[in-house]
């Protein structure tokens, strides 16, 4: 555990907390603060245990907050933009709100790969895309959102979406939204047919999965609401509080025929139960396809709903999970506790 904290290993998130005797502070395993000597450290399973021992939460890694949770002041900015995509927050506007512009910039760079100013521009052009998709006129949309000229709007639009505003109605879109959970922030993607991606934001393969979806659907990803998101968030909240054992939200799973066979089989594994890869292969009457089954599980883009966390190694050990083994352990323990 000490070595994991020295390495700032995120795969141990949720498994233990590091408490420093000399400072009276406790941290996540992945905390970026300077590491103490091993003789000055003790470990606890939960944040509650740390607090009961008199330790205070670290101000750097904030161990009492949900992992990668969107701060309230960021949510407020995003909500304001959602209500009025034509808004343009400048540094002066942020300072008036008591916010530090560089802090906002760093958060958006870390979580969205772009500055807040770039995010605002992207959000505005995405909003224009959706308005035109919904039948609003190009000229009205451009000026309503604050564009100063139609030519500038058209150039920006074509640069982002590859088509002119007038021809954009034929372009398929994938909506994307951040969703907070007790074990970290997730990205959800949806098309008209259903949820097509649900992954933790720190998953290493996330960027590849999103690019694959864009190619498979021949679509453009934009941040915004989708008819399936409201039910998804409701059912995820019920799942994490232990009251939901089966999801009803629609899913859309573009992939090979074999992958879809495996993904459907995954959904037959009962809440609170597990299977091995071998048992999965036997369930589809192909007992020699253990490795192919494991590969298909790894290609699953819809975590939790398509429950690949319920698959374990033949020796009963927890095996690879894209969201991290600590999350797999959490989900299995959650289901075991609420199974009856």
C-alpha positions, 0 to 999 in steps of 0.5 A: 500500500505504501508503494502504491501511494508513492507511485500515485497509483489510481488503481488502488482508489477506493481500496484504502486511505493513507493517513500521515501521523505527523500531519494528522491528514489522510489522503487518497492513494493517488494524492499528488502531495509529497509522500511521508516516510513509511514509519509515519504512515498508517492505512485505513479501509474507509474515510470514516475510519480515518476521521474516527482516528482524528485525521483531517481530509487532505486539501490536495486530493480531497478524499471525501469528494467523489472521484473526479466529481464536477465541482459545484461552481463548474456545474453552475457555469455549465448550467448557465451555458445550457440555458443560454448558449450565446453567453460568453464568460470572460475572465472579468465575468469569472472574477466577478463570480469569485472564481479564479480564471486559471483554476477554471482553465486548468479544470477544463483542460484536465477534464475536457482537453480544452480551455474554458474559452474553447469549451464555450465556443464548442458548446455554442457551435454544438447548440447551433447544430442541434437547433438546425437539426430540430428545424430552426432556420440557419440565419436565425440560429446564427444571430440568436447565438451571437455570431456576428456574420453568417459567413463566419458562422458557416466557416466555423460550422464546417470546420467542426462538422465537415458540412455546411449548416444547410446540409447538416440535417443529414448528419447523425449525432451522438450526445455526450454527458458527464454523470457523477457516481459514488465511484467516479465521474462517467461519460455517457453517450447516446443516439436515438436508439439508446445508450451507446457508451457508459465509461469512467472518465479515467478509463485508458481506452476511452478516447479510442472507444469514442473514436470507434463510435464516431466511425461506426455511426458516421456521426459527430459527438456533441455535448447535450441532452438526449432522451435516454439520459434522464432514465439512465441517471435515475436508474444509476442512482437507484442501482448505487443506493441498492434499490435497482437490480435490473436496468430498463434504459435502452442500449445500442451496441454496434459491433460484430455478431460475436461481440453482440452475442457475448454482450447479450450473454453478459446481461443474463448474469444475475445481479449479485452473481458471477461467471468465469470466462469459461462459463460464459463460453459454455453458455454460448455453446462454444467452450473453446472460445474462452479467449475470444469471450474475454476479448469481447468483454473487454470491448464492451463500451457500456459499463454496469448496464452490460455487467462485465464486472460480474465476470471473474477468473477461473480461480475466483480472483478478480481479473482485468476491468477497464474501470479499475479493479477497485471499482469492480470490487466495489460493484460486486460488494454492493450487489452482494450486500443488496442481493436479497 
